[in-house]
Amino acid sequence: MSSKRMKHMMITSLIVATGITMLAPSNASAAQTANSLVEKAVNAGTVLKWSISIEGSGDGKIRPWAQYNAAKDAYSKAKIAVDKLPTDQKQVLTAQLEEKSLLHINRAMAYIDAITAGEKINGKKAALQAKKDLNMLDAETVKAYHELSTEIRKQAILLDRVYGQSTRDLIRDNYKKTAETLRNEMMHPVSIKISLDDAETKLDPTKISEVLSLLESSRALAPMVTNELLFQQLSSQYTRIANYVQSVTGQVVPGLYKKVELTIPEIKQTLTLEAIKRGIPPEVLKSIAAAENSALKQFNADGTPYMSWDGGIGIMQVTLGPTDNSYDRERLKWDTVYNIQAGADILLGKWNYGGKRTPTVNDNDKGTIENWYFAIMAYNGLSKKNDPSIAGNNPYQLKVFGLMDRYAGVRPEIIPGSEVLTTYVDNRMLFTNKMNYITTIKTKSTQMYVAGDQVVLSGNANLRIEPRTGVAYTVLPATTTVTILEGPFQDSNFVNLFSWYKVRVNDTGAEGYIASLNLQ
């Protein structure tokens, strides 16, 4: 190699080496600055993260603008610095920024947007709430209802974008849930109002069928109206329209009815008192209700009417044929008292079969529980499944008698199945071969006492301080005489088919409560 070329290479190498030495401090400073800015952005992102979380300071109502703007500003500065770095350094720091800063900024934006969306829902909710607070059901109420419903649907997507299940639920609870509650409360009154307003525009003899259809749809929704004043307004409008229909057609249109929901004590008391009104031993009607519906429920957990697979309705499982209009079907579903009354009337109708379609028992006195054997059978149906003479059968009436024994505390005598003589026509039981049966025991109800009645206890009884089990008591020996003061009362246990009476012990003057099953 020539000395000239060697000299050129040495000079070039020196220049390159010198350049590296001169550039290195500048690169190091840029990287240091970028790292520092990334660290600030990450810290600001962390602060923002906790400001939009229920586990932090987030409440789902206040927008964390200060934290959001600080994080966004820190991210922007860091991003500018990072973008100037060499590719390998840039990739590492960019990943940190996206994961620990930009991610929280985007989530915060969704959180802030959700609050904005929620406030829009709140605005529409306030308008409808104002009408509800005034108990007003007019065109403006209908408009406010529709606007709220639309706003809930429109803003729901923004509410659902919030990160984190607990925080998202908080946002929903603050806005969507409360709005939906109000909307649902007003849904049925508004729907009925729309139908009735439509019906009033059709009050013409040529459009009666349309009016009747609108009235029917209104009646079906009426039980879901829980606001008494709104119900009265709707009922007044409904009655005006129904009166017009009657004036044109002579047809009587049933009125609106409300949902009647009772507690377990109220259900048992209604069963007891409706039975007494009809001369039915309460043990019989209550045990039939328990046989039909072991939990004594009229409604399911979601508030809808309790219906069986075969169309039985409510507590008494009243079943109507396709053309049977003897009872109002919708009211049977929604009115607990009406359902019980219908069941009691049906049972009484079956009692009246005695001596005609079914045999009588003993002297056919209503006050004797044994005498209800065939009426109880007929309540469920005079079919082969209830024929006690067929081996392997578990007839309905035996189930009811078993419930009386187990839960009402009376033990009526059961007619032996081998003695029940039946024939069949079209699979329906007939009893023409024997129309009267005699029992050796004649059990009386223990739930039909009235104030002033004197009862001699046939066995030991617990005199309790309240009309329920699980409270303090003293034991009264057999042959003690007590005076009925008040009752009957019912406790909250649906299994207990007996009643309670307040009594005074004649010998000592002590007062307390005795279960009816001890009053025999």
TORDO-90662 format. One record per residue (C-alpha): z negated, y negated, x negated. Coordinates in steps of 0.001 Angstrom, whole numbers, padded with zeros to 6 digits, always signed. Last residue first. Layout:
<recs>
ZYX/...
</recs>
This chain:
<recs>
-070873+029337+110392/-071075+025954+108670/-070857+027226+105102/-067035+027261+105131/-067193+023668+106346/-068482+022522+102970/-071795+020709+103283/-072541+017093+102430/-075910+015375+102217/-078913+014218+104205/-082547+015306+104054/-084448+014863+107318/-086746+017752+106386/-086601+020150+109356/-083358+018940+110970/-081332+018839+107771/-078916+015969+108270/-075200+016512+107790/-072115+014926+106250/-069231+017298+106720/-066669+018632+104263/-063376+020382+104931/-061894+023736+103858/-058404+024306+102457/-059459+023770+098839/-056408+024440+096675/-055168+020850+096961/-058300+019637+095163/-058801+015939+096011/-061604+016387+098543/-061380+016111+102317/-063792+014753+104933/-064507+016017+108479/-066643+014227+109110/-069846+012466+110012/-073399+013191+111186/-073393+016917+111995/-076955+018071+112589/-078377+020890+110504/-080414+024009+111346/-081535+026271+108500/-081132+029954+109505/-079892+030843+105984/-081473+028905+103134/-080384+025401+102028/-079699+025096+098308/-079847+021667+096701/-076856+019967+095169/-075584+017962+092204/-071829+017461+091828/-068986+019768+090735/-067639+020435+094222/-066776+017647+096590/-068175+015670+099519/-070907+013899+097530/-074670+014495+097139/-074278+018193+097921/-076199+020485+100292/-075234+023967+099111/-075429+026700+101752/-077282+030004+102109/-076112+032085+105035/-075723+031976+108836/-076513+028268+108925/-077521+027078+112381/-075273+024213+113470/-076112+021377+115856/-073233+019096+116859/-074123+015383+117018/-071010+014118+115268/-068064+016421+115841/-067255+019924+114587/-063668+021158+114448/-063505+022379+110870/-065471+025655+111048/-062867+027286+113268/-063917+030278+115339/-063358+033921+114454/-063146+036533+117209/-063832+039930+115694/-063116+043254+117411/-059497+042335+117962/-057429+042968+121098/-053639+042896+121406/-051402+041922+124313/-047663+042194+124916/-046919+045823+124059/-043597+047552+124684/-041741+044273+125287/-042395+043074+121746/-038974+041945+120543/-038075+041213+116946/-034670+039736+116145/-032145+041719+114130/-029520+041284+116885/-031925+042933+119340/-034873+044696+117767/-037903+046652+118907/-041513+046136+117933/-044912+047729+118356/-047713+046302+116187/-050394+048988+115914/-049314+050289+112501/-049453+046747+111150/-053174+046575+111805/-054087+043282+113539/-055853+041135+110963/-059427+040025+111564/-060184+036451+110615/-062015+035764+107355/-062937+032087+107084/-063607+030305+103787/-060607+028010+103756/-059369+029026+100295/-059442+032814+100001/-059817+033932+103613/-057532+031289+105086/-055042+031961+102284/-055054+035675+103128/-054429+034933+106814/-051407+032865+105779/-050057+035596+103529/-050598+038135+106309/-048635+035942+108724/-045699+035815+106315/-045282+039568+106241/-045464+041490+102955/-043277+044450+103881/-043463+047704+101936/-043601+049904+105037/-042264+048282+108198/-045002+047959+110833/-045956+044492+109622/-042612+043030+110814/-042317+039686+109021/-039264+040596+106908/-037690+042128+110010/-037221+038743+111657/-039262+036750+114149/-039313+033676+111921/-041623+031669+109705/-043372+029857+112543/-042962+033042+114606/-045433+034954+112429/-047969+032135+112706/-047562+032168+116497/-047997+035961+116422/-051365+035880+114644/-052728+032723+116318/-055200+034640+118517/-057116+035745+115438/-058137+032097+114889/-059941+031771+118207/-059986+028187+119526/-056538+028498+121082/-057809+031015+123659/-055200+033711+124306/-057817+036010+125881/-057482+038635+123135/-054136+038214+121388/-050928+037301+123194/-047635+039037+122557/-044402+037213+121668/-041329+036090+123613/-043123+035511+126891/-046872+036142+126824/-047272+033862+123817/-044136+031834+123090/-046293+028754+123677/-047935+029380+120327/-044501+028998+118728/-044222+025536+120293/-047658+024713+118897/-046394+025711+115462/-043360+023451+115901/-045596+020591+116997/-047846+021033+113946/-044834+021105+111628/-043394+017970+113223/-046727+016185+112891/-046918+017185+109229/-043422+015849+108584/-044154+012649+110500/-047267+012070+108386/-045321+012589+105162/-042534+010188+106118/-039620+010407+103679/-037915+013747+104184/-038814+014296+107832/-037704+010698+108408/-034268+011588+107129/-033951+014602+109403/-035138+012868+112572/-036404+015749+114668/-035010+017649+117675/-031507+016968+116417/-030528+020574+115746/-026752+020729+115252/-026710+022032+111675/-029977+023952+112115/-033265+022352+111176/-035838+023611+108700/-039292+022026+108508/-040836+023009+105190/-044302+021855+106327/-044905+019854+103170/-041386+018533+102807/-038095+019806+104189/-036816+023385+104237/-033079+023421+103475/-032735+026979+102167/-033232+026096+098497/-036381+024148+099311/-036588+020364+099554/-039231+017981+098215/-038140+014416+098900/-037273+012307+095823/-040031+010435+094017/-039214+011652+090499/-042217+014014+090500/-040977+015639+093694/-042125+014466+097107/-043874+015976+100115/-046267+018075+098099/-048979+020415+099350/-049027+022251+095991/-048539+025702+097559/-045742+024589+099875/-044936+026915+102738/-047997+029120+102357/-050171+026071+101670/-048825+024306+104757/-049431+027466+106802/-052976+027571+105419/-053575+023980+106470/-052256+024631+109995/-054409+027736+110502/-057593+026421+108904/-057265+023325+111082/-057763+025470+114224/-055029+024217+116574/-056237+022330+119653/-053339+019909+119403/-055355+016864+118318/-057451+019128+116059/-054345+020211+114151/-053212+016615+113654/-056714+015796+112379/-056863+018585+109809/-053305+018253+108531/-053779+014481+108254/-057055+015009+106383/-055393+017455+103998/-052569+015000+103292/-054995+012092+102892/-057126+014073+100431/-053947+015025+098492/-052731+011418+098404/-050147+010287+100920/-046625+008884+100688/-045022+007289+103721/-041562+005984+102896/-040596+003464+105522/-038666+003749+108766/-035752+001833+110234/-035148+002239+113948/-033249+004980+115770/-030187+003730+117723/-030318+004213+121497/-026783+004555+122876/-025968+002509+125992/-022614+001798+124363/-022269-001988+124364/-025881-003079+124889/-027077-000261+122616/-024801-001372+119801/-026016-004956+120211/-029626-003792+120118/-028919-001899+116891/-027499-005065+115299/-030542-007143+116201/-032837-004299+115138/-031221-004064+111693/-031711-007790+111084/-035405-007537+112009/-035848-004349+109989/-034274-005981+106950/-036649-008924+107140/-039624-006607+107742/-038668-004430+104773/-038482-007509+102549/-041997-008431+103652/-043329-004917+103020/-041868-004523+099545/-041531-000775+098909/-037959-000297+100124/-037123+003322+099262/-037703+004467+102853/-034894+002113+104014/-032082+003805+102081/-031126+006422+104686/-031608+003927+107513/-029152+001504+105895/-026530+004249+105543/-026960+005014+109238/-026643+001353+110219/-023402+001085+108234/-022000+004174+109958/-023048+002840+113356/-021251-000444+112655/-018075+001384+111676/-018202+003466+114865/-018814+000333+116923/-015648-001372+115682/-013690-001760+118934/-016730-003123+120789/-017010-005923+118177/-019943-006684+115958/-018005-006061+112736/-019144-009067+110676/-022740-008131+111471/-022168-004655+110016/-021109-006154+106678/-024294-008196+106557/-026217-005029+107404/-024553-003054+104616/-025065-005797+102019/-028704-006208+103053/-029231-002452+102787/-027883-002462+099224/-030016-005505+098371/-033201-003873+099680/-032299-000657+097822/-031541-002212+094445/-034405-004721+094410/-037029-002518+092786/-034358-000954+090554/-033233-004366+089313/-036835-005385+088618/-037484-002221+086610/-034119-002556+084875/-035049-006048+083742/-038394-004853+082398/-036689-002043+080500/-033848-004149+079131/-035828-007053+077720/-039089-006482+075885/-039053-002703+076379/-035545-002442+074948/-036502-004518+071923/-039617-002403+071366/-037581+000794+071765/-035179-000419+069067/-038136-001185+066792/-039596+002297+067326/-036239+004036+066891/-035175+002145+063775/-032086-000051+063482/-031058-002255+066410/-027563-001443+067667/-028831-000351+071099/-029720-003857+072190/-026223-005043+071332/-024616-002275+073417/-026916-003032+076361/-025743-006636+076622/-022895-006119+079074/-024579-003467+081217/-027778-005475+081559/-025786-008635+082248/-023811-006978+085045/-026957-005725+086785/-028544-009163+086443/-025486-010872+087924/-025362-008374+090798/-029009-008959+091693/-028696-012729+091446/-025715-012669+093834/-027564-010494+096353/-030566-012807+096169/-028317-015826+096639/-026819-014227+099754/-030262-013736+101271/-033387-011622+100830/-036301-013899+100079/-039730-012554+099301/-040468-015778+097386/-041482-013779+094320/-038366-011646+094809/-036112-014691+094791/-037748-016016+091610/-037506-012572+090027/-033752-012564+090640/-033258-015833+088754/-035718-014852+086032/-033855-011585+085440/-030618-013444+084830/-032250-015539+082135/-034087-012551+080738/-030801-010700+080281/-029485-013627+078225/-032729-013556+076265/-032170-009877+075542/-028708-010540+074150/-030134-013176+071814/-032885-010763+070809/-030276-008068+070176/-028158-010447+068082/-031196-011155+065904/-031829-007430+065362/-028135-006776+064662/-028143-009648+062144/-031310-008216+060610/-029599-004857+060180/-026691-006535+058417/-029031-008462+056117/-031062-005307+055489/-027953-003404+054336/-026786-006366+052257/-029992-006389+050209/-031257-002997+049098/-028261-000685+049445/-025441-003186+049096/-027079-005131+046291/-028068-002020+044366/-024537-000615+044624/-023140-003943+043424/-025483-003785+040409/-024182-000397+039254/-020530-001148+039932/-020620-004537+038205/-022097-003088+035001/-019239-000572+034704/-016590-003097+035726/-017566-005874+033356/-019552-008666+034942/-018171-011645+036842/-018606-009993+040277/-022314-009594+039575/-022895-013333+039304/-021113-014124+042554/-022892-011259+044315/-026287-012420+043100/-025755-015893+044505/-024573-014541+047870/-027409-012025+048098/-030047-014661+047440/-028539-016919+050116/-028399-014066+052668/-031977-013024+051908/-033255-016577+052259/-031243-017111+055434/-032632-013929+057016/-036215-014622+055950/-036078-018123+057401/-034226-016985+060529/-036685-014261+061462/-035778-014312+065209/-038896-014055+067345/-038913-011648+070313/-038751-008059+069051/-042208-008346+067509/-041287-007824+063857/-044154-008376+061428/-044034-004984+059711/-044161-001529+061326/-042328-003077+064274/-039531-003855+061832/-037392-006966+061609/-039681-008973+059261/-040288-005869+057164/-036640-005568+056129/-036364-009314+055534/-039105-009198+052906/-037361-006222+051307/-034028-008028+051337/-035626-011047+049643/-036958-008734+046930/-033538-007117+046516/-031856-010513+046316/-034357-011698+043710/-033775-008538+041636/-030028-009021+041957/-030396-012587+040702/-032363-011452+037643/-029891-008696+036886/-027003-011145+037181/-028683-013605+034809/-029376-010872+032263/-025815-009614+032502/-024444-013116+031991/-026786-013711+029022/-025786-010453+027374/-022133-011272+027735/-022610-014728+026126/-024698-013352+023202/-022005-010708+022458/-019032-013077+022269/-019635-014619+018735/-020446-011371+016961/-017544-009698+018597/-015237-012477+017503/-016500-012308+013900/-015742-008640+013753/-012278-009235+015112/-011614-012060+012582/-012962-010007+009667/-010785-007080+010572/-007735-009314+010667/-008521-010794+007183/-009003-007348+005687/-005744-006155+007186/-003802-009099+005725/-005263-008529+002220/-004179-004928+002210/-000689-005960+003206/-000425-008355+000255/-001895-005859-002198/+000857-003461-001366/+000000+000000+000000/
</recs>
